């Protein structure tokens, strides 16, 4: 009943506490109804708490993201937010925009998704003790590209980023930031060669040295500017690998803003 009441309001309602699973929540941004699933640990009103945003890929949804990412189970001490995209033309598929996704560049669709992110984070800060030194974003495919866009446009907000199955054309808009990039070596959609170009640009941006083994699939690159990069590759295609989940959480837990 409480979740239905939130939806009926059409605007943000107080965050539920001690939820075992992410609970559905609604906002109105520029007159448009938006929604997401939010997991809030019981201690989030009492002590500074990290926040993780997870973004589904094109054609996905918040429920699928909660299942496939499941960061709320791997890091139950963190606030975890899975937001829902709106129908969006895809760059590599769905040109008519019949499936949900995220804006591709700053200014697209009136910056509807950047404004959505801003509204959600502002609500969390009002209602909970958000640890502003430990806010993170991750996403797969179009959600990974949106993670890069958040880095480019809201970079000072985040401690670290973890895009997956994505490339980014605007690396010149980024400032050094700890990052973990997940890539499938046989990705038929976002070609591995494209992702390698993005990864190489990030390694250069962050002034990183040679990689060293960190996890079985992850290479850790130390940074001269305090922004390490993990390149996490797998032999599969465009799917999000379950084995990447604990690596992303481990990386996030190791990074905080000064």
Secondary structure, 3 states (H helix, E strand, C coil): CHHHHHHHHCCCCCCCCCCCCCEEEEEEECCEEEEEEEECCHHHHCCCEEEEEEECCCCCCHHHHHHHHCHHHHCCCCEEEEECCEECCCCCCCCCCCCEECCCCCCHHHHHHHHHHHHHHHHHHHHCCEEEEEEEEEEECHHHHHHHHHHHHHHHHCCEEEEECCCCCCHHHCCCCEEEEEEECCCCCCCHHHHHHHHHHHHHHCCEEEEEEEECCEEEEEECCCCCEEEEEECCCCCCCCHHHHHHHHHHHCCCCC
